[in-house]
Amino acid sequence: MTFLLSFYQTRELLAARDAGLPELDVSLDLGLSLARARLTPERVMLPAGLSLTWEDVAHIHGNEQAVFAITEAGVEKVQVFSETFGRLYSLMPTQGAPTMLISGIPMHRIKNTDPMADTRSKIKAAAPKGRVLDTCTGLGYTAGLAAKRADEVITIELDPAVIEICRINPWSRALFESPNITQLIGDSFDYIFDFEDASFDRIIHDPPMFNLAGHLYSTEYYRELHRVLKRGGRLFHYIGDLRSKSGRNVARSAARRLQEAGFKVVKRRPEAFGLLAFR
Ligand SMILES: C[S@@+](CC[C@H](N)C(=O)[O-])C[C@H]1O[C@@H](n2cnc3c(N)ncnc32)[C@H](O)[C@@H]1O
């Protein structure tokens, strides 16, 4: 049994203790559901015989950017170091779904929004249907929401360590529980050559920043995206804030290369922080 706690829940636990409450309904899965915790002077008693000392609670409370797993073995920050790619992945809590920090950088938009609202805006722009290619799994939020609307979703993640975090994150469950999601591990740039011509209705391309994965913004890669997309299909390409200087520049050069690659119509979608390209 593993429970997850962050600053958002310890704030409630500390307030309940200060108010002298004997028990509290608190989330142990990052906001998806509530469970009953009993508060004693020394400990917080959780279901399944697990408990926390108030020192544990204070420790979690002091780490606002981290999520902690509570197991029989103790209290541990949710993070995985990838030896292969030399990156540290950790879950970062928000008011809603957590995001993942990749060596300190959040994977989703969290400023004035939250990771699920960010994902919904990508999904709205992509309008998933039929067979969908999700080029970069991450926490699996785009794949999970796309799978609710599409017949089939193929999602690709470079680093297996990211999937380890998904297994711990209750908000990533759809990735493992949706029967119409197929997960692939490896580089999207390599996989793309294996897919058949015109075999996807929609593509969601949500890559790391341009300076971290330039090959996923190359004309060669875009040509393959064009090849595997059906006529009448659309590609949503997340870029970043199109109103910022860097976002504007990346969007302009990506739009040019998408057109070179064969996408006749490329539209800006500033509200979704990306581009829409039509075949
Ligand atoms: C911005 S995140 C994707 C977020 C995702 N759409 C979600 O809903 O959580 C980018 C992800 O792409 C992965 N990645 C980086 N390079 C990749 C590549 N060449 N092929 C596939 N995935 C890659 C990163 O490890 C990271 O998990």
The ligand as an SDF file (V2000), in Angstrom:
LIG
                    3D

 27 29  0  0  0  0  0  0  0  0999 V2000
    6.2540   17.7830  -22.4880 C   0  0  0  0  0  0  0  0  0  0  0  0
    6.3900   16.1370  -22.0040 S   0  0  0  0  0  0  0  0  0  0  0  0
    4.9220   15.4150  -22.6290 C   0  0  0  0  0  0  0  0  0  0  0  0
    3.7360   15.6230  -21.7170 C   0  0  0  0  0  0  0  0  0  0  0  0
    2.5780   14.7320  -22.0680 C   0  0  0  0  0  0  0  0  0  0  0  0
    1.9240   15.1420  -23.2750 N   0  0  0  0  0  0  0  0  0  0  0  0
    1.5920   14.5980  -20.9320 C   0  0  0  0  0  0  0  0  0  0  0  0
    0.3920   14.6310  -21.1920 O   0  0  0  0  0  0  0  0  0  0  0  0
    2.0010   14.4600  -19.7650 O   0  0  0  0  0  0  0  0  0  0  0  0
    7.6230   15.5030  -23.0870 C   0  0  0  0  0  0  0  0  0  0  0  0
    7.9940   14.0280  -22.8410 C   0  0  0  0  0  0  0  0  0  0  0  0
    8.6830   13.5580  -23.9980 O   0  0  0  0  0  0  0  0  0  0  0  0
    9.6940   12.6790  -23.6010 C   0  0  0  0  0  0  0  0  0  0  0  0
   10.6630   12.6510  -24.7080 N   0  0  0  0  0  0  0  0  0  0  0  0
   11.7980   13.3840  -24.8740 C   0  0  0  0  0  0  0  0  0  0  0  0
   12.3930   13.0890  -26.0410 N   0  0  0  0  0  0  0  0  0  0  0  0
   11.6150   12.1560  -26.6350 C   0  0  0  0  0  0  0  0  0  0  0  0
   11.7090   11.4330  -27.8530 C   0  0  0  0  0  0  0  0  0  0  0  0
   12.7280   11.6570  -28.6830 N   0  0  0  0  0  0  0  0  0  0  0  0
   10.7680   10.5090  -28.1470 N   0  0  0  0  0  0  0  0  0  0  0  0
    9.7370   10.2790  -27.2820 C   0  0  0  0  0  0  0  0  0  0  0  0
    9.5940   10.9340  -26.1010 N   0  0  0  0  0  0  0  0  0  0  0  0
   10.5110   11.8570  -25.7850 C   0  0  0  0  0  0  0  0  0  0  0  0
   10.2150   13.2830  -22.3210 C   0  0  0  0  0  0  0  0  0  0  0  0
   10.9010   12.2970  -21.5530 O   0  0  0  0  0  0  0  0  0  0  0  0
    8.9130   13.7670  -21.6730 C   0  0  0  0  0  0  0  0  0  0  0  0
    8.3880   12.7550  -20.8680 O   0  0  0  0  0  0  0  0  0  0  0  0
  1  2  1  0
  2  3  1  0
  2 10  1  0
  3  4  1  0
  4  5  1  0
  5  6  1  0
  5  7  1  0
  7  8  2  0
  7  9  1  0
 10 11  1  0
 11 12  1  0
 11 26  1  0
 12 13  1  0
 13 14  1  0
 13 24  1  0
 14 15  1  0
 14 23  1  0
 15 16  2  0
 16 17  1  0
 17 18  1  0
 17 23  2  0
 18 19  1  0
 18 20  2  0
 20 21  1  0
 21 22  2  0
 22 23  1  0
 24 25  1  0
 24 26  1  0
 26 27  1  0
M  CHG  2   2   1   9  -1
M  END
$$$$
